[in-house]
């Protein structure tokens, strides 16, 4: 199944659409860290289990389930910090490490934007509320207020 990114306007919208799956670790696991690797791949780190596993590094979205990213990090790996992910609703893109008047380091297409308002301004992603759905291979981001 292909990876996807969903963006929610606020936490209330996320809870409304995922109310049955909020307590399931497989459906809504908290993202610990995000890394950019080689400026083409996005690494998602969660703490869902303690089993030793080898991630599929050839994919564009790589998921590390037990936080063992340290043995795979190189000089091309860059940690995505607080306030470094911006959502543009006009173009439906997530810009990671956005730059002024230049292209961001990594740009991903957003598959679905769920909102109740007619908001067309670019906003930053809330760093505290980032979730990963293991079953559907989906990243759920929530915008800052």
CORDAMO-V451357 format. One record per helix or strand. SS is the DSSP state (hx for helix, st for strand). FROM is the first residue (numbers start at 1). TO is the last residue. If there is no record, write none. Layout:
ss=<SS | SS>
from=<FROM | FROM>
to=<TO | TO>
//
This chain:
ss=<st | hx | st | st | st | st | hx | st | st | st | st | st | st | st | st | st>
from=<4 | 11 | 29 | 41 | 61 | 66 | 69 | 77 | 85 | 93 | 99 | 102 | 106 | 112 | 123 | 138>
to=<8 | 17 | 37 | 47 | 64 | 66 | 71 | 79 | 88 | 96 | 99 | 102 | 109 | 114 | 133 | 143>
//
